[in-house]
């Protein structure tokens, strides 16, 4: 069946997801837009995208797009969709969505109209007037923006950032999809040493190990569409077998994660083991400002922002201390933080900055990849630096 798909993404990751689809999925009809990527394919594409996309939030089937100035237009547009091709008679089909800058601005009313239209269509096809909805889950989503309605069917269930290895997290977790994006932007593939001195629950190192090993991020979890008869169990089984066969087992990786909090170290070790990469990464307790760093390789860090558990001044003191420790080293470095003054306190101008979002928090990825001699101090180094404070757990 020919299908149109939509993958919502965190802002700033659209291009990365588009490249994953083009190069990993071997797709040609891929269009990146603000906050999403559109593409076409079939049932096998649906399965591959869910299991292999590292930086997308979920995989939606885009069933229709039409103008909806009135509830009648919304009803007729939804009713025209061949729901019987996707929903069995006992399917559970909850409806959720949003409406922005549109005449139809009441989300509850839109939910009721869409639900009624689906029931009307299915009732005519199956010859029933009441649906118990005790069967497989088929989440319907809608978006109405500037009076244009789009109707989707969610194939993923839980968001794709939920890989299955992080049942528990520390107080300020980094989303898995964003951690994977950081590694992809650095083009790290396992040939160099990797260190994360603020490892928290181990997300960056775990995602990096899975990328180097070509381990599908969704290998350990389940999806709503696995239970849909029209997709087929055989396709899912074949896709999992193919993903397992593609995992590299011949690599030796030099990877280290550390954290000042011993509880985070234990948590990171447990998560890496659940992810199947525990024996590729070593985790240790260490102060990021005082630890010994490798002479070369790549440093990834999601240091404290001063947004949640720590005041901003204390976070900036950490930036300064880390800058003194590794600012002039040969390490290529990638720091994700929401503090716009990061460079000033770190002490060096980034070679490049990229705007990203960690959940709803607007951040910048500060990239230092030029040779050591080309690293540029940030203005005057005699600016006042705040006193060190208690570290934030990440």
DRENDO-1510 file (C-alpha; in Angstrom, 1 decimal, always signed):
<recs>
REC; n; res; u; v; w
REC; 1; UNK; +0.0; +0.0; +0.0 .
REC; 2; UNK; +1.4; +3.4; -0.9 .
REC; 3; UNK; +1.4; +5.6; +2.2 .
REC; 4; UNK; +2.4; +9.2; +3.0 .
REC; 5; UNK; +4.3; +9.6; +6.3 .
REC; 6; UNK; +5.1; +12.5; +8.6 .
REC; 7; UNK; +7.8; +12.3; +11.3 .
REC; 8; UNK; +7.6; +15.2; +13.9 .
REC; 9; UNK; +11.0; +16.2; +15.1 .
REC; 10; UNK; +12.5; +18.5; +17.7 .
REC; 11; UNK; +13.2; +21.9; +16.1 .
REC; 12; UNK; +16.6; +21.9; +14.5 .
REC; 13; UNK; +16.7; +18.1; +13.8 .
REC; 14; UNK; +14.6; +18.1; +10.6 .
REC; 15; UNK; +17.7; +17.9; +8.3 .
REC; 16; UNK; +19.2; +15.1; +10.2 .
REC; 17; UNK; +16.0; +13.0; +10.1 .
REC; 18; UNK; +15.7; +13.7; +6.3 .
REC; 19; UNK; +19.2; +12.4; +5.8 .
REC; 20; UNK; +18.5; +9.3; +7.8 .
REC; 21; UNK; +15.6; +8.6; +5.5 .
REC; 22; UNK; +17.5; +9.3; +2.3 .
REC; 23; UNK; +20.7; +7.5; +3.2 .
REC; 24; UNK; +19.6; +4.8; +5.6 .
REC; 25; UNK; +16.1; +4.2; +4.3 .
REC; 26; UNK; +17.1; +4.7; +0.6 .
REC; 27; UNK; +14.1; +7.0; +0.1 .
REC; 28; UNK; +13.9; +9.7; -2.6 .
REC; 29; UNK; +10.7; +11.5; -1.9 .
REC; 30; UNK; +11.7; +13.2; +1.4 .
REC; 31; UNK; +10.7; +16.8; +2.3 .
REC; 32; UNK; +12.0; +18.5; +5.4 .
REC; 33; UNK; +9.7; +21.3; +6.9 .
REC; 34; UNK; +9.7; +23.2; +10.2 .
REC; 35; UNK; +9.4; +20.6; +13.0 .
REC; 36; UNK; +8.6; +17.6; +10.7 .
REC; 37; UNK; +9.8; +15.5; +7.7 .
REC; 38; UNK; +7.4; +14.2; +5.1 .
REC; 39; UNK; +8.0; +11.1; +2.9 .
REC; 40; UNK; +6.3; +8.3; +1.1 .
REC; 41; UNK; +6.6; +4.6; +1.2 .
REC; 42; UNK; +4.8; +1.4; +2.1 .
REC; 43; UNK; +4.3; -1.0; +5.1 .
REC; 44; UNK; +8.0; -1.9; +5.0 .
REC; 45; UNK; +8.9; +1.8; +5.1 .
REC; 46; UNK; +6.6; +2.2; +8.2 .
REC; 47; UNK; +8.5; -0.6; +10.0 .
REC; 48; UNK; +12.0; +0.6; +9.0 .
REC; 49; UNK; +11.3; +4.2; +10.0 .
REC; 50; UNK; +10.1; +3.2; +13.5 .
REC; 51; UNK; +12.9; +0.8; +14.2 .
REC; 52; UNK; +15.8; +2.7; +12.7 .
REC; 53; UNK; +15.2; +6.5; +12.9 .
REC; 54; UNK; +17.4; +7.9; +15.7 .
REC; 55; UNK; +16.3; +11.5; +15.7 .
REC; 56; UNK; +12.6; +11.5; +14.9 .
REC; 57; UNK; +9.9; +11.7; +17.6 .
REC; 58; UNK; +7.4; +9.3; +16.0 .
REC; 59; UNK; +6.1; +8.0; +12.7 .
REC; 60; UNK; +2.6; +9.1; +11.6 .
REC; 61; UNK; +0.6; +8.1; +8.5 .
REC; 62; UNK; -0.7; +11.3; +6.9 .
REC; 63; UNK; -4.2; +10.3; +5.8 .
REC; 64; UNK; -5.5; +13.6; +4.5 .
REC; 65; UNK; -5.0; +17.3; +4.3 .
REC; 66; UNK; -7.9; +19.7; +3.5 .
REC; 67; UNK; -9.3; +23.1; +4.3 .
REC; 68; UNK; -11.6; +23.2; +7.3 .
REC; 69; UNK; -13.3; +26.6; +7.9 .
REC; 70; UNK; -16.4; +24.9; +9.4 .
REC; 71; UNK; -17.3; +21.8; +11.3 .
REC; 72; UNK; -19.2; +20.5; +8.3 .
REC; 73; UNK; -16.0; +20.7; +6.2 .
REC; 74; UNK; -14.0; +19.0; +9.0 .
REC; 75; UNK; -16.7; +16.2; +9.2 .
REC; 76; UNK; -16.8; +15.6; +5.4 .
REC; 77; UNK; -13.0; +15.7; +5.1 .
REC; 78; UNK; -12.5; +13.1; +7.8 .
REC; 79; UNK; -15.4; +11.0; +6.5 .
REC; 80; UNK; -13.9; +10.8; +3.1 .
REC; 81; UNK; -10.8; +8.9; +4.4 .
REC; 82; UNK; -11.0; +5.1; +3.8 .
REC; 83; UNK; -10.8; +4.3; +7.5 .
REC; 84; UNK; -11.9; +0.7; +6.8 .
REC; 85; UNK; -8.5; +0.1; +5.2 .
REC; 86; UNK; -6.8; +0.8; +8.6 .
REC; 87; UNK; -9.2; +0.2; +11.5 .
REC; 88; UNK; -10.8; -3.2; +12.2 .
REC; 89; UNK; -14.3; -3.2; +13.6 .
REC; 90; UNK; -13.1; -3.6; +17.2 .
REC; 91; UNK; -10.3; -1.0; +17.0 .
REC; 92; UNK; -9.8; +1.5; +19.8 .
REC; 93; UNK; -9.4; +4.9; +18.0 .
REC; 94; UNK; -8.9; +7.8; +20.5 .
REC; 95; UNK; -8.6; +11.2; +18.9 .
REC; 96; UNK; -6.2; +14.0; +20.0 .
REC; 97; UNK; -4.7; +17.0; +18.4 .
REC; 98; UNK; -4.3; +20.8; +18.3 .
REC; 99; UNK; -5.7; +23.8; +16.6 .
REC; 100; UNK; -3.9; +27.1; +16.1 .
REC; 101; UNK; -4.8; +30.3; +14.3 .
REC; 102; UNK; -7.9; +28.8; +12.9 .
REC; 103; UNK; -11.7; +29.3; +12.9 .
REC; 104; UNK; -12.1; +25.9; +14.5 .
REC; 105; UNK; -10.2; +26.6; +17.6 .
REC; 106; UNK; -12.0; +24.4; +20.2 .
REC; 107; UNK; -10.0; +21.2; +20.4 .
REC; 108; UNK; -12.7; +19.2; +22.3 .
REC; 109; UNK; -15.3; +20.1; +19.6 .
REC; 110; UNK; -12.9; +19.1; +16.9 .
REC; 111; UNK; -12.2; +15.8; +18.6 .
REC; 112; UNK; -16.0; +15.1; +18.8 .
REC; 113; UNK; -16.5; +16.0; +15.1 .
REC; 114; UNK; -13.6; +13.8; +13.9 .
REC; 115; UNK; -14.7; +10.9; +16.1 .
REC; 116; UNK; -18.3; +11.2; +14.7 .
REC; 117; UNK; -17.0; +11.2; +11.2 .
REC; 118; UNK; -14.9; +8.1; +11.7 .
REC; 119; UNK; -17.8; +6.3; +13.3 .
REC; 120; UNK; -20.1; +7.3; +10.5 .
REC; 121; UNK; -17.7; +6.0; +7.9 .
REC; 122; UNK; -16.9; +2.7; +9.7 .
REC; 123; UNK; -20.6; +2.2; +10.6 .
REC; 124; UNK; -21.6; +2.3; +6.9 .
REC; 125; UNK; -18.8; -0.2; +6.0 .
REC; 126; UNK; -19.2; -2.7; +8.9 .
REC; 127; UNK; -23.0; -2.3; +9.2 .
REC; 128; UNK; -22.9; -1.5; +12.9 .
REC; 129; UNK; -23.8; +1.6; +14.9 .
REC; 130; UNK; -21.8; +1.0; +18.1 .
REC; 131; UNK; -18.1; +0.4; +18.5 .
REC; 132; UNK; -16.8; -1.1; +21.7 .
REC; 133; UNK; -13.2; -0.2; +20.9 .
REC; 134; UNK; -11.7; -3.1; +22.8 .
REC; 135; UNK; -9.2; -4.2; +20.1 .
REC; 136; UNK; -5.9; -2.8; +18.9 .
REC; 137; UNK; -5.0; +0.8; +19.5 .
REC; 138; UNK; -5.1; +3.1; +16.5 .
REC; 139; UNK; -4.4; +6.6; +17.8 .
REC; 140; UNK; -5.8; +9.3; +15.5 .
REC; 141; UNK; -4.2; +12.7; +15.6 .
REC; 142; UNK; -5.2; +16.0; +14.0 .
REC; 143; UNK; -3.6; +19.3; +13.3 .
REC; 144; UNK; -5.5; +22.4; +12.3 .
REC; 145; UNK; -3.3; +25.4; +11.5 .
REC; 146; UNK; -4.4; +28.5; +9.5 .
REC; 147; UNK; -7.7; +26.6; +8.7 .
REC; 148; UNK; -5.9; +23.7; +7.1 .
REC; 149; UNK; -6.6; +20.3; +8.7 .
REC; 150; UNK; -4.3; +17.3; +8.6 .
REC; 151; UNK; -5.4; +13.9; +9.8 .
REC; 152; UNK; -2.9; +11.3; +11.0 .
REC; 153; UNK; -2.7; +7.7; +12.3 .
REC; 154; UNK; +0.1; +7.2; +14.9 .
REC; 155; UNK; +2.1; +4.0; +14.2 .
REC; 156; UNK; +4.6; +4.4; +17.0 .
REC; 157; UNK; +2.6; +4.5; +20.2 .
REC; 158; UNK; +5.2; +5.7; +22.7 .
REC; 159; UNK; +7.5; +8.4; +21.3 .
REC; 160; UNK; +10.6; +7.1; +19.5 .
REC; 161; UNK; +12.9; +8.6; +22.0 .
REC; 162; UNK; +11.7; +5.9; +24.4 .
REC; 163; UNK; +14.2; +3.2; +23.3 .
REC; 164; UNK; +13.5; +0.8; +26.1 .
REC; 165; UNK; +16.8; +1.1; +28.0 .
REC; 166; UNK; +16.1; +4.1; +30.2 .
REC; 167; UNK; +13.2; +3.1; +32.5 .
REC; 168; UNK; +14.8; +5.4; +35.1 .
REC; 169; UNK; +16.5; +8.7; +34.6 .
REC; 170; UNK; +18.2; +11.4; +36.6 .
REC; 171; UNK; +16.5; +14.7; +37.5 .
REC; 172; UNK; +17.4; +16.6; +34.2 .
REC; 173; UNK; +17.5; +14.0; +31.5 .
REC; 174; UNK; +18.6; +14.6; +27.9 .
REC; 175; UNK; +16.2; +13.2; +25.3 .
REC; 176; UNK; +17.7; +10.3; +23.4 .
REC; 177; UNK; +16.8; +11.7; +20.0 .
REC; 178; UNK; +18.8; +14.8; +20.8 .
REC; 179; UNK; +21.7; +12.9; +22.1 .
REC; 180; UNK; +21.9; +10.9; +18.9 .
REC; 181; UNK; +21.7; +14.1; +16.9 .
REC; 182; UNK; +24.7; +15.5; +18.8 .
REC; 183; UNK; +26.7; +12.5; +17.8 .
REC; 184; UNK; +25.6; +12.6; +14.2 .
REC; 185; UNK; +26.5; +16.3; +13.9 .
REC; 186; UNK; +30.0; +15.5; +15.2 .
REC; 187; UNK; +30.2; +12.6; +12.7 .
REC; 188; UNK; +31.6; +10.3; +15.3 .
REC; 189; UNK; +31.6; +6.7; +14.2 .
REC; 190; UNK; +33.7; +5.0; +16.8 .
REC; 191; UNK; +37.2; +5.5; +15.4 .
REC; 192; UNK; +38.2; +8.1; +18.0 .
REC; 193; UNK; +38.0; +8.2; +21.8 .
REC; 194; UNK; +34.8; +9.6; +23.2 .
REC; 195; UNK; +34.3; +11.1; +26.6 .
REC; 196; UNK; +31.3; +12.6; +28.4 .
REC; 197; UNK; +32.3; +14.3; +31.7 .
REC; 198; UNK; +28.6; +15.0; +32.6 .
REC; 199; UNK; +27.2; +11.6; +31.7 .
REC; 200; UNK; +24.1; +11.7; +34.0 .
REC; 201; UNK; +22.1; +8.6; +33.0 .
REC; 202; UNK; +24.5; +7.8; +30.2 .
REC; 203; UNK; +22.4; +8.8; +27.3 .
REC; 204; UNK; +25.0; +10.4; +25.0 .
REC; 205; UNK; +27.5; +7.6; +25.4 .
REC; 206; UNK; +24.8; +4.9; +24.9 .
REC; 207; UNK; +23.4; +6.6; +21.8 .
REC; 208; UNK; +27.0; +7.0; +20.4 .
REC; 209; UNK; +27.7; +3.3; +21.0 .
REC; 210; UNK; +24.6; +2.2; +19.2 .
REC; 211; UNK; +25.5; +4.4; +16.2 .
REC; 212; UNK; +29.0; +3.0; +16.0 .
REC; 213; UNK; +27.7; -0.5; +16.3 .
REC; 214; UNK; +24.9; +0.1; +13.8 .
REC; 215; UNK; +22.5; -1.1; +16.4 .
REC; 216; UNK; +18.9; +0.0; +15.5 .
REC; 217; UNK; +17.6; +2.3; +18.3 .
REC; 218; UNK; +14.2; +0.7; +18.3 .
REC; 219; UNK; +15.3; -2.9; +18.4 .
REC; 220; UNK; +14.2; -3.4; +22.0 .
REC; 221; UNK; +10.8; -1.9; +22.0 .
REC; 222; UNK; +7.3; -2.4; +20.6 .
REC; 223; UNK; +5.0; -0.3; +18.5 .
REC; 224; UNK; +1.3; +0.2; +18.1 .
REC; 225; UNK; +1.5; -0.8; +14.4 .
REC; 226; UNK; +2.9; -4.2; +15.4 .
REC; 227; UNK; -0.6; -5.3; +16.2 .
REC; 228; UNK; -2.2; -4.1; +13.0 .
REC; 229; UNK; -3.2; -7.0; +10.8 .
REC; 230; UNK; -2.9; -5.0; +7.6 .
REC; 231; UNK; +0.8; -4.4; +8.3 .
REC; 232; UNK; +1.6; -8.1; +9.1 .
REC; 233; UNK; +3.6; -10.0; +11.7 .
REC; 234; UNK; +5.9; -11.5; +9.0 .
REC; 235; UNK; +7.2; -8.0; +8.0 .
REC; 236; UNK; +8.0; -7.0; +11.6 .
REC; 237; UNK; +9.8; -10.3; +12.2 .
REC; 238; UNK; +11.9; -10.0; +9.1 .
REC; 239; UNK; +12.8; -6.4; +9.9 .
REC; 240; UNK; +14.0; -7.3; +13.4 .
REC; 241; UNK; +16.0; -10.2; +12.0 .
REC; 242; UNK; +17.6; -7.9; +9.5 .
REC; 243; UNK; +18.3; -5.3; +12.2 .
REC; 244; UNK; +20.0; -7.8; +14.4 .
REC; 245; UNK; +22.1; -9.2; +11.5 .
REC; 246; UNK; +23.3; -5.6; +10.8 .
REC; 247; UNK; +24.8; -5.0; +14.3 .
REC; 248; UNK; +28.5; -4.9; +14.2 .
REC; 249; UNK; +30.3; -7.1; +16.8 .
REC; 250; UNK; +33.9; -6.7; +15.6 .
REC; 251; UNK; +34.5; -3.3; +17.1 .
REC; 252; UNK; +36.6; -2.1; +20.1 .
REC; 253; UNK; +35.4; +1.3; +21.3 .
REC; 254; UNK; +37.3; +3.7; +23.5 .
REC; 255; UNK; +34.3; +5.3; +25.4 .
REC; 256; UNK; +34.1; +6.9; +28.9 .
REC; 257; UNK; +31.4; +8.6; +30.8 .
REC; 258; UNK; +31.9; +10.2; +34.1 .
REC; 259; UNK; +29.8; +12.2; +36.6 .
REC; 260; UNK; +30.5; +13.8; +40.0 .
REC; 261; UNK; +27.4; +12.0; +41.4 .
REC; 262; UNK; +28.0; +8.3; +42.1 .
REC; 263; UNK; +24.3; +7.6; +41.8 .
REC; 264; UNK; +24.4; +8.8; +38.2 .
REC; 265; UNK; +27.4; +6.5; +37.5 .
REC; 266; UNK; +25.4; +3.5; +38.7 .
REC; 267; UNK; +22.4; +4.5; +36.7 .
REC; 268; UNK; +24.4; +5.0; +33.5 .
REC; 269; UNK; +26.0; +1.6; +33.9 .
REC; 270; UNK; +22.5; +0.0; +34.4 .
REC; 271; UNK; +21.1; +1.8; +31.3 .
REC; 272; UNK; +24.1; +0.9; +29.1 .
REC; 273; UNK; +23.7; -2.8; +30.1 .
REC; 274; UNK; +19.9; -2.7; +29.2 .
REC; 275; UNK; +20.8; -1.1; +25.9 .
REC; 276; UNK; +23.1; -4.0; +25.1 .
REC; 277; UNK; +26.3; -1.8; +25.0 .
REC; 278; UNK; +27.4; -2.0; +28.6 .
REC; 279; UNK; +30.7; -3.7; +27.8 .
REC; 280; UNK; +31.7; -1.0; +25.3 .
REC; 281; UNK; +31.5; +1.9; +27.7 .
REC; 282; UNK; +33.2; +2.5; +31.0 .
REC; 283; UNK; +31.6; +4.8; +33.6 .
REC; 284; UNK; +33.4; +6.4; +36.5 .
REC; 285; UNK; +32.9; +9.0; +39.2 .
REC; 286; UNK; +34.9; +12.1; +38.5 .
REC; 287; UNK; +34.8; +15.9; +38.7 .
REC; 288; UNK; +34.6; +17.3; +35.2 .
REC; 289; UNK; +37.0; +20.2; +36.2 .
REC; 290; UNK; +39.6; +17.9; +37.7 .
REC; 291; UNK; +39.5; +14.6; +35.8 .
REC; 292; UNK; +42.2; +13.4; +33.4 .
REC; 293; UNK; +41.1; +13.8; +29.7 .
REC; 294; UNK; +42.4; +11.9; +26.7 .
REC; 295; UNK; +44.9; +13.6; +24.5 .
REC; 296; UNK; +42.6; +13.4; +21.4 .
REC; 297; UNK; +39.2; +12.3; +20.5 .
REC; 298; UNK; +35.7; +13.9; +21.0 .
REC; 299; UNK; +34.1; +15.3; +24.1 .
REC; 300; UNK; +30.3; +15.5; +24.3 .
REC; 301; UNK; +28.7; +17.3; +27.2 .
REC; 302; UNK; +25.2; +18.3; +28.4 .
REC; 303; UNK; +26.4; +20.4; +31.3 .
REC; 304; UNK; +24.1; +22.1; +33.8 .
REC; 305; UNK; +22.0; +24.9; +32.4 .
REC; 306; UNK; +21.0; +26.6; +35.6 .
REC; 307; UNK; +17.4; +26.0; +34.4 .
REC; 308; UNK; +16.1; +23.4; +36.8 .
REC; 309; UNK; +18.2; +22.3; +39.8 .
REC; 310; UNK; +21.1; +24.8; +39.9 .
REC; 311; UNK; +21.4; +28.5; +39.8 .
REC; 312; UNK; +22.8; +30.0; +36.7 .
REC; 313; UNK; +25.9; +31.5; +38.4 .
REC; 314; UNK; +26.9; +28.0; +39.7 .
REC; 315; UNK; +26.5; +26.6; +36.2 .
REC; 316; UNK; +28.6; +29.3; +34.7 .
REC; 317; UNK; +31.4; +28.6; +37.2 .
REC; 318; UNK; +31.4; +25.0; +36.0 .
REC; 319; UNK; +31.8; +26.2; +32.4 .
REC; 320; UNK; +34.8; +28.3; +33.4 .
REC; 321; UNK; +36.4; +25.4; +35.3 .
REC; 322; UNK; +35.9; +23.0; +32.3 .
REC; 323; UNK; +37.2; +25.6; +29.9 .
REC; 324; UNK; +40.4; +26.0; +31.9 .
REC; 325; UNK; +40.8; +22.2; +32.0 .
REC; 326; UNK; +40.2; +21.3; +28.3 .
REC; 327; UNK; +39.6; +24.6; +26.4 .
REC; 328; UNK; +43.0; +24.5; +24.7 .
REC; 329; UNK; +43.2; +20.7; +24.3 .
REC; 330; UNK; +43.2; +18.8; +21.1 .
REC; 331; UNK; +39.8; +17.3; +21.9 .
REC; 332; UNK; +37.0; +18.2; +19.5 .
REC; 333; UNK; +34.2; +19.4; +21.8 .
REC; 334; UNK; +30.4; +19.7; +21.7 .
REC; 335; UNK; +28.5; +21.4; +24.5 .
REC; 336; UNK; +24.7; +21.6; +24.7 .
REC; 337; UNK; +23.4; +24.3; +26.9 .
REC; 338; UNK; +20.7; +27.0; +27.1 .
REC; 339; UNK; +23.0; +29.6; +28.5 .
REC; 340; UNK; +23.6; +32.3; +25.9 .
REC; 341; UNK; +26.8; +33.3; +27.7 .
REC; 342; UNK; +28.4; +29.9; +27.6 .
REC; 343; UNK; +31.3; +31.0; +25.4 .
REC; 344; UNK; +32.2; +33.9; +27.7 .
REC; 345; UNK; +32.5; +31.7; +30.7 .
REC; 346; UNK; +34.0; +28.8; +28.9 .
REC; 347; UNK; +36.6; +31.2; +27.6 .
REC; 348; UNK; +36.7; +30.3; +23.9 .
REC; 349; UNK; +34.6; +31.2; +20.9 .
REC; 350; UNK; +32.8; +28.2; +19.3 .
REC; 351; UNK; +33.8; +27.3; +15.8 .
REC; 352; UNK; +30.1; +26.9; +15.1 .
REC; 353; UNK; +26.8; +27.1; +16.9 .
REC; 354; UNK; +23.6; +25.2; +16.1 .
REC; 355; UNK; +20.2; +26.1; +17.6 .
REC; 356; UNK; +18.4; +23.0; +19.1 .
REC; 357; UNK; +15.7; +22.2; +21.6 .
REC; 358; UNK; +15.9; +19.9; +24.6 .
REC; 359; UNK; +12.2; +19.3; +25.2 .
REC; 360; UNK; +10.8; +22.8; +25.4 .
REC; 361; UNK; +14.1; +24.4; +26.4 .
REC; 362; UNK; +15.8; +26.4; +23.7 .
REC; 363; UNK; +19.5; +25.5; +23.5 .
REC; 364; UNK; +22.6; +25.9; +21.5 .
REC; 365; UNK; +25.1; +23.3; +20.5 .
REC; 366; UNK; +28.6; +24.9; +20.8 .
REC; 367; UNK; +31.0; +23.1; +18.5 .
REC; 368; UNK; +34.8; +23.2; +18.8 .
REC; 369; UNK; +36.4; +21.2; +16.0 .
REC; 370; UNK; +39.2; +23.3; +14.6 .
REC; 371; UNK; +42.9; +22.5; +15.5 .
REC; 372; UNK; +44.1; +23.5; +18.9 .
REC; 373; UNK; +46.2; +26.4; +17.6 .
REC; 374; UNK; +43.1; +27.9; +15.8 .
REC; 375; UNK; +41.0; +28.0; +19.0 .
REC; 376; UNK; +40.0; +31.6; +19.7 .
REC; 377; UNK; +39.8; +33.1; +23.2 .
REC; 378; UNK; +36.5; +34.8; +23.9 .
REC; 379; UNK; +37.2; +38.5; +24.5 .
REC; 380; UNK; +39.0; +39.5; +27.7 .
REC; 381; UNK; +39.8; +36.6; +30.0 .
REC; 382; UNK; +39.7; +38.9; +33.1 .
REC; 383; UNK; +35.9; +39.1; +33.3 .
REC; 384; UNK; +34.5; +38.2; +36.7 .
REC; 385; UNK; +33.8; +34.5; +37.1 .
REC; 386; UNK; +31.2; +33.4; +39.7 .
REC; 387; UNK; +32.1; +31.2; +42.6 .
REC; 388; UNK; +31.7; +27.5; +42.3 .
REC; 389; UNK; +28.6; +26.0; +43.8 .
REC; 390; UNK; +26.9; +22.6; +44.2 .
REC; 391; UNK; +26.7; +20.7; +41.0 .
REC; 392; UNK; +23.4; +20.0; +39.2 .
REC; 393; UNK; +22.6; +16.3; +38.7 .
REC; 394; UNK; +22.1; +15.6; +35.0 .
</recs>
